[in-house]
Amino acid sequence: MGTHCTPPSTFLLLFVLGFFQMEALGDEALTKLYIVCLEERQHEDPELVTASHHEMLSSVLVGKDAAVNSIVYSYRYGFSGFAARLKESQADQIAVLPEVMSIEPSRAFRLQTTRSWDYLGLGYQHHQPPGLLERGKESDGILIGVASGRNRGALTTVVMALYHRVGKELLPEVMSIEPSRAFRLQTTRSWDYLGLGIWPESRSFDDSGYGPVPSRWKGTCDAGVEGPIRCNKKIIGARYYKDAVDPSRISQDEYESPRDAVGHGTHTASTAAGSLVSFASFHGLGAGTARGGAPRARLAIYKVCWKMTGGGDLCEMADVLKAIDDAVDNGVDILSLSIGGYGYFPASLGAVRKGITVVFSGGNDGPVPQTINNAVPWVITVAASTIDRSFPTDIILGNGRTLVGQSMCYASSDPGYKVLVAFDSCSVVPQYLTQLADKIVLCFDRAFAAAVTAASETSQLLARLSQAGARGAIIARFPRNILPDCSGITCVLVDYDVGGQIANYARVESASGRIPVVHVNPASNIVGSQVTSPRVAAFSARGPSTGYPDLVKPDITAPGVNILAAVRDWYQFMSGTSMACPHVSGIAALLKVVHPDWSPAAIKSALVTTAYTTNERGFPVEAEAIPRKLADPFDYGGGHIDPNRAMDPGLIYDIDPNDYVNFFRYTNRASNSTSGQNHLKLPSGAIPDLRKSGVGSSRTYDLNLPSISIPDLKETPVKVRRTVTNVGDTHGRYMAVVQSPAGVKMEVQPSVLHFRASGEKLHFEVTFTPLHKVQGGFTFGSLTWVHRHGKNSIT
């Protein structure tokens, strides 16, 4: 029996990806869409907030009618601001108004793309004691908004000392100003979901057994015009946003409704909160029960990304901000965004200030350093990693030898052996397409690129081979576990060593006057300890952030490789940080049920400080790259997510949301004109208060984050203050365990924290003293608070 391969669609696009390569989409016109952020709302009534926006614009555009016609969106719930079409000169006039905090051009971003829940310890195994899934009541009642030895028992703070200063000096009177941009998706799972929409008829959104929609829900269900949808007690709300998008750029295949035309939005939403579906699989692969991490949570869908004419997708910044603002007003608990960008300030910060946990995908431009997206400190930025599942495929040569690759090939009626044609480089294959009918091609993709680019180029090659009548392809490249869309033909990925052995067989056969042949078996499904995991995926974007180099990003890693979830009315594998994001969103929702009083910062702290950094065999987690290396905080943040440990961290690092505002004002970069980036004026009187708070451009490390990053550490010792809150035993005693960064002396005072009440806060100081002069480079360490009885620890 032959094989048929239609591997998982890999949304390695950019919604939370390397969007430092992003360019504004669309031609420069007389007017641009600008996003204006104002100081604190002056009115609680949303209508009065909008009226104040009209009044401000009227002073610049000369007339209320012109102001009303110029405004595309009025942001009035999570923050005060608006999106308006303006000339550059008009934007300059608005920028100097005293109530304006920032003005920037809207931009376009792109998307980023289930064994995984059992792998995370969130299966129905009747834990003793009950695990997070049981104690979290499967997130019943939580509203999720969707757009698309281990270190056990301790609280650990990741410490990174940065010797080479990469930041710029801040102009104290300036914050930011730039036009609206469009970005791309990265694929996510969450409850309040922003992305490419939803396919509500999927079994993953069945509402059987659900009670009434929570009374606190204030959103709506906009069925739409083309491909209208129906909400139910599972999908309780749905809206779509496209006022900022050029209509000519939207594909004819799109739906003018919240319906998903691509599958990305459905996949991520079902990963986050899909109902239980038995016997789900991709043509028999990955068979089992499909479900989301928070299977009883309700979903609110906000479609902000659109399939483009000519391929790809885009998500306009102004639309995304409006969706987040509406989600805040609608009453969601979690926001999950698998989308590229810079964190969507001020909307995302406005959501956090309202108590909403915001989760972003980190991007798919790895393993290149400094590609991480959405690196603002108030959100959870997620990297992607592998799980303990693989799909080995036997490749049988004509001489009887069997080699192994990876594929999503499944059984079909295709006959056995086919002629094998070997090429030294995949780049030359298109020149010989007319000679490859009914043959299987072997080629080497030797030019290493970002994993997303490599997967895209492989898919394009396979599509051309399919059109030429080829029966299949064996591609030697790195990475080999991100399986491409095979365009309906047999395709297998192998490493360079296996590829070399197959090529040598072909040469020997040809030299002997024989025709080399090969047969590819269907893929098998292997799960468990024989698959080394987790590994940080090659495509997962890496830190440090170019925008915020003095923060540790990403925050955490979660499963994001070959994740099985719903796509329309079937199930499919996808890979991307978009897939990792909804895993974290779902876990955050479960934590919200167990700890309803926890702030977004507390939830983030619990996740980051209880993460693990070793695999099941006790060895350090690796990061896929060339060469493969041991992972560090720029690959995975605090480590790999551990849901059940996060439920009971013992201690948390909480943050006053106002400290984030101070951080933003002192760390945003400035430019000299509205056509540049981040030009934002400080309100009068703000500078003295901010400096008094200790949060400034050179003191970013004073934010009470579960990580510490010291930029430009030189001869002078640096002291960093942190505050931890007791959420464990009423009487808890914790001892500091220090692993100093190489070349740095690290001291903690006090070294013992003795809590006498739940909710009590205690302070400590960490002093970093360089032991010798160093020019450039990063070094890492950790601080772990260990409960004296070993019950809890955070790192």
URJO-V137964 format. One record per run of one state. SS is the DSSP state (H for helix, E for strand, L for the rest). FROM is the first residue (numbers start at 0). TO is the last residue. If there is no record, write none. Layout:
BEGIN
SS | FROM | TO
SS | FROM | TO
END
This chain:
BEGIN
L | 0 | 1
E | 2 | 4
L | 5 | 30
E | 31 | 37
L | 38 | 44
H | 45 | 60
L | 61 | 62
H | 63 | 69
E | 70 | 74
L | 75 | 79
E | 80 | 85
L | 86 | 86
H | 87 | 94
L | 95 | 98
E | 99 | 110
L | 111 | 113
H | 114 | 118
L | 119 | 130
H | 131 | 134
L | 135 | 135
H | 136 | 138
L | 139 | 141
E | 142 | 146
L | 147 | 152
E | 153 | 161
L | 162 | 172
E | 173 | 173
L | 174 | 174
E | 175 | 175
L | 176 | 177
E | 178 | 184
L | 185 | 190
E | 191 | 194
L | 195 | 196
E | 197 | 197
L | 198 | 201
H | 202 | 204
L | 205 | 219
E | 220 | 220
L | 221 | 233
E | 234 | 239
L | 240 | 245
H | 246 | 248
E | 249 | 249
L | 250 | 257
E | 258 | 258
L | 259 | 262
H | 263 | 272
L | 273 | 275
E | 276 | 281
L | 282 | 283
E | 284 | 289
L | 290 | 296
E | 297 | 302
L | 303 | 303
E | 304 | 307
L | 308 | 311
E | 312 | 315
H | 316 | 329
L | 330 | 332
E | 333 | 336
L | 337 | 337
E | 338 | 338
L | 339 | 345
H | 346 | 352
L | 353 | 355
E | 356 | 360
L | 361 | 378
E | 379 | 384
L | 385 | 387
E | 388 | 389
L | 390 | 390
E | 391 | 396
L | 397 | 400
E | 401 | 405
L | 406 | 407
E | 408 | 410
L | 411 | 416
E | 417 | 421
L | 422 | 424
H | 425 | 434
L | 435 | 437
E | 438 | 443
L | 444 | 449
H | 450 | 466
L | 467 | 470
E | 471 | 475
L | 476 | 488
E | 489 | 493
L | 494 | 494
H | 495 | 510
L | 511 | 515
E | 516 | 519
L | 520 | 524
E | 525 | 526
L | 527 | 533
E | 534 | 535
L | 536 | 554
E | 555 | 558
L | 559 | 561
E | 562 | 566
L | 567 | 568
E | 569 | 573
L | 574 | 575
H | 576 | 593
L | 594 | 598
H | 599 | 608
L | 609 | 610
E | 611 | 611
L | 612 | 612
E | 613 | 613
L | 614 | 618
E | 619 | 619
L | 620 | 620
E | 621 | 622
L | 623 | 627
E | 628 | 629
L | 630 | 631
H | 632 | 635
L | 636 | 638
E | 639 | 639
L | 640 | 641
H | 642 | 645
L | 646 | 649
E | 650 | 651
L | 652 | 655
H | 656 | 666
L | 667 | 677
E | 678 | 678
L | 679 | 679
E | 680 | 680
L | 681 | 684
H | 685 | 692
L | 693 | 698
H | 699 | 701
L | 702 | 705
E | 706 | 710
L | 711 | 716
E | 717 | 725
L | 726 | 730
E | 731 | 738
L | 739 | 742
E | 743 | 748
L | 749 | 750
E | 751 | 754
L | 755 | 759
E | 760 | 769
L | 770 | 776
E | 777 | 786
L | 787 | 791
E | 792 | 793
L | 794 | 794
END
